[in-house]
Amino acid sequence: MRIPLPLLLAAAISFSLTACAPSTSFSSSSQTPSTRTVVDVWNREVEVPEQVDTILCLGSMAPRFAAYLDVVDRMVGAEDSDLVQMSVRYDYSPVYYDQLKQLPSVGAGGGSGENNAYPEEIIKLQPDVILAGFNQDAADELQRQTGIPVVSVRYRTQGFLDEGFYRTLRLFAEVVGAEDRCEEILTYLDACKADLDDRTKDIPDSEKQKAYTGAVTFNGRHGFAFTYVNFPPFTAIHANNVADEFLQEQTGQAASEAAQAGTAYVGNDGFEVDLEQILLWDPDVIFLDPGNLDLVNEEYANNPRYFQSLRAVQEGNVYTMPSSNAAGPNITYLLINAYYAGTVLFPEQFQDIQLEEKAGEIMEQLLGRDFFSEMEAGGLYYGTVTLGG
């Protein structure tokens, strides 16, 4: 039967209107965006999946943050620096090396801030997000190379557990959905900071010993004259760090620029001081990185009279202070060093502290296991030092 033309036109118009009308049959869940935007340490806006199940952690601090937040099991690749062998230079390595060594290599590793990732390998793995301790240009570059969102978690200490650390750990936690674990960690760190502060905050400067930390590891190994302003273990206990007279010169501009821009701090807290300046300071107590004692002993052999003229050397007040830096600061070691420095510089205020016991507590809180004996066996040990010995 033939349908009259007017009826055909009416039916067509009705179908067209029905097809163009918005649907009301979608569920509310389908309207939820599948991505969200986070702002990283360089104020880069990065679009990441609503739910992050797989990650890569590259460069300075990123693998360490993953360990503190207990999300290492989401990592689908690891850097060469974490794959070669277990190393106590990275505080998470004794706990997580056996797990990390099973993963494919996705980058060289290290703390330079530059892009040393392996883009082709990363593309094969297709993680949801890359968290990288990279500078801004490097983060942008890796994101272009892979098409995968890159969130920079670049962090360098400015003092002891500064606001930059809290902000960066919270950023990482926001990306991976580990906010509860993050606040648990920060609550513990707050308690440690308050404890350290309360023990020493009322001691007059006139009653404090003059302290010097030398042979520090900062972007590599160094000899006796390489020191640190705003040295975190000293800052935590209000110690008299003789090098802090250069604090403004070393960090002032970088700290000011970071504060004004609201971005990561990348100043140089480590620097080399003149040997004559150390003689003028004539510190009461000297702390040296045990990993660089071979360099100091070589210097001692070449110039013993210089070292023998220092009061701390004459009186046997030279102690080890294990490096906390390796592709960013090891927060566990920063805390342990602060308590250790307290026992040396303020023995009365820290007489209740048994270092090995306190260290074990810190390690268990941040990484889930006490590995203090492994730390010391690996060359990061505490005690007095006889130079040239």
N, C-alpha and C positions, 0 to 999 in steps of 0.2 A: 504494500500500500504506500502511496506517495504521501509524505507529510508536507502540509502547506508551508511555503517559504517563511511567512511570519513566525510560525512556531519554531522552525529551525533557527532563525535569528535569535529568538528569545532564549532558546536553550543554550546557544553558543555564548550569549552575553552572560547568562547565569553561571555557566561553567568557568568563564574567564574571571568573573568577580570572586567566585569561590576559591580559585587557584591563587589569586593575588592576595587574598585576605590573610592576616597573620594567624598562625595556628595556635590553638589553645590546648593542644593535646600533649605538648612537651612536659616532661617532669621538671621539677625545680632544680634537680641535680644537673640537668643538661645546661642550665643557664649559668652555672658556676664556672668562672674562668679557669682554664687549665694551666695558666701561668700566673706568676706574680712578679713584682719588681722589687729588687733589693738595691740598696745603695752601698757600694763598697768603700774601702778606705781612701780612695781617690775621688770620691763623690761620683763615680761612674754608676749610672743606672743600668742594671743588668736584669734582663727578663729570664727567670728561672722557672722550672716546672713547679706546679703547686705542691706536688709530692716528690721528694728527691730520694731515690732508692739506691742509685749508684753514683760514686764520686771518684775523682782523681785529686790527689793532694800533692802539689808541686812546690818546690822552692822553700824559702825561709818560712818556718813555723807551721806550714799547712799540715804536714803529717803529724806534727806534735799536737796541734789542736785536735785533730781527729782522735788521737790517742786519749787525750784528757777527756774528750766528750764521749768516749767509748763508741765510736762509729767506724773503727778500722775495718770492721767486717763489711762495710759498704764500698770499700776501695776495690777497684777492679784492675789496678795497676800500681806499680811503685817505681821509685827512682833508683838509679844505679847505686847511689850513696847508701840506700837502705837494703840493697840486695847483695852486696859483695860479702859482707860478714856482719856479725853482731858487733856493735861498737857502743861502749858506754859514753862516748862523746854525745850521743843522742839518747836522752833519758828514756825514751820510749822503746829503744831498740832491745834491751834485755827482756822486756815484756812481750814485744810484738814481732821480733825478728823471725821466729819460726813461721808465723802467719804471713808476714810480708814477703818472705823469700819464695813463696809459692806463686807470686803474681808476676805477670809480664812486665818488662821494662818500658817505661813511658817517658823517661827523661834522665838527664845526668845528675840532677840534684845540686844542692848547695844554696848559699844565701846571698848571691850577688844581686838578686832582684831582676836579672835579665831573663829572657826567654831561652831556656836550654832544654825545652821539651822536645819530644819526638812526635811531631804532628801526625805522621802516617800511622804510627802505632795507636795513637789516641783515637783517630777516626775509626779504626777497626773495632775498638772497644765500645765506642758510643756511650760514654757515661752521661748521666743526666746533667751534671755540673762539674766544672773544674774549679777547685779552690787553690789559688796560687799566691805565693808570697812574692809576687812580681811587681815591678814598677808599672806605672800607667801605660807606657808605650808597649811594654812587653805583654801585658794583659790584653790590650787591644789587638796586638799582632797575633797572639795565639788564638784568640776568638775568631779572627778572620781566617786563619789557617785551617781551623777545624770545624767552624760553624757551630761550635758548642759554647754555651755561656761560660764565661770566665769571671769569677768573682775574686778580686784581689784581697788577700788577708795579710798584706805586708805589715810587719811589725818589728820595731827596734826599740829596746828599752830606753826610757828616759827617767832614771831614778828607779825606785823599787815598786814594782807592780802598779804602774801609773795608770791613769784613766784610759790611755791608749790601749793597754792590754785588755782591760775590761770591755771596752767598746769592740775590739776586734774579736775577742772570744764570743761575745754576744752576736756579732755579725755571722760568724761561722755557724753558731748554734741556730740562728734564724734560718739559714739556708737549708740545713739538714734536719731541722725540726727536733733539736736536742736542747730546748730551752730549760727544761727541768734539771737536766744534768748540769748545764752551764751554771745555773743559779746555785746548785749544790756546791760546785767547786768554788764559786766566788764567795759564798758564805764562809767556807772553810778558810779561804785566803784572807778574808776580812778579819776573822778571828786571830789568825797568825799575825797579821799586821798590827792589830790592836795589842796583842800580847808583847810583841817586840817593842812597840812604841811605849807602852806603859812601863816597861822595865828601865828605860833610859831617858825618858823625855824630861825629867826634872834634874838631871845631872848637869851642873854648871860646866860650861866649856873649859873653864880654868882647871877643872879636875879631870879632864879627859886626856888620855895619852894621844900623842900624834901618830897617826897610822898612814902607811904608804903601801899601796898594792902595785907590784911590778911584774914584769914578764907576762903581762896579761895576753890572752888570746883574743884578738880583735881583727877580723879580716885576715887571719893568718897568725903565725907564731912570731913572738918578739922576745927581745932580751930585757935586761934589768930595767932600762930607762923607759920602757913603754908602760904607761899607766892609764888611769881611768878617772875622769871627773864624774860626779854624780854616781859613784860606784854603788850599785844596788845593795850589797850586803852592809855597806857602811851607812847608806842613807836610811836603811830600815831601823838602825839602832842609834841614830844620831851621832855616829862616830865622827871624830875630827880627821877628815881626809885632807891631808896637806895639799893634794893636787887641786882641791876645789877652789883655790884662788884663781885658777884658770877657767872656772866654770862658765862665766859669761862669754869669754873669748871663744871657747870651744863650741858651745851649744846655743848661745843666745839668739843668733839670727835664725838658725834652723828651727828652734823651738817656737820663736815668735811667728815665723811664716806658717808653720804647721797649725798653730793655734788660730791664726787669722783665717786661713783657708779651710779649716776643719778637716784637714787631711792627715795622713800618716806622717810621723816624725822620722826623718832620715839623717839626723845630725851625726857627728863623729865624736862620741864620748871618749873614745880611745885616742891617745896621742903620745908622741915621744917627747920627753922632757930632757933638758940638759943634765948631764951627770952632776955638774957643779950645783945645780939647783937642788938636787937631792941632798947634797952635802949641807947646803944652807938650811934645808928643812930639818935635817938630822932626826928622822922619825924615831919614836920610841919603839915601835913595832913595825915589822915589814912582813907582808904576805906575798908569796910568789906562787905562780901557777906551776904545779909539779910537772905538767906536760912540757914546760919550757926550761926546766932546770938545767938541761944539758947546755943550753945556750948561755945561761948565767954562769955555769961552772967554767965554760970556755972563757968568758969575760973575766972571771975571777983569776984564772990561771995567767991571763995576760996582764992583769993589773991588780994584784992582791992588796997592795997598799991602799988603794982607793976603798975597797970594801972593808978592810980592817979598820979604817978610820970612821966608819959609821957606828954610832952607839948601839943600834939594835943588833948589829953583827957582834960587837964586842961583848954584849950582855946576853947573847944567845936568844934574842927575841925575834927570830926569823921563823915564819910558819908557812906551811903550804896553804893555798887557797885554790882548790880545783876550778878550772874554767867552767863557767856556766854557758858559754857561747859555742854553738855549733849549728850553723844555718839558723840562727836565731837563738834566743835565750832558753835554756832548760829551766822551767819554772821550779821544778823540784830542787835543782841544785842552787838556785837563787835563795830559796827558803833555807835550805840546809846551811849554806854559807853564812847567811845572816845570823843564824843561831850559833854557828861555830865562832864567827867573829865576836859575838857577844860573850862567849865563854872566855875568849882570850883577852878582850879589851875591858870587859866589865865582869870579872869573875864572881864578884859578890852578888850582882843582880841576876846572874845566870847559873848560880851554884846548883840549882835543882835540875839543870838540863844534862841528860845523858845523851850525847850526840847520836850514837848509833840507834838508840831507841826513838829519838825524835825524828831522825832521818827515815826510819822505817815507817813511822806514822804518816809522814808527808808523802812518801812514795805510795803507800797503800791508798791514801785519800785521792791522789791525782791519777795514779796508774794501776791501782788494784793489786800491787805486789811489792813487797820489800826486796830490793835488790842492792842494798847498801854494800854487802860484802863483794858483790860483782863489780860495783862501782870502784871500790878501792883496789880490787885485784886488777882492774883494767887501767890503773895508773892515776885515777882521780882519788887521791888519798889525803888524809889530814895528819898533821904532826909538825914537830920542829925540824929545822933543816940546818945542817952544817955546810956552809958554802965551801966548794972545793973538795968536798968529801965524796 
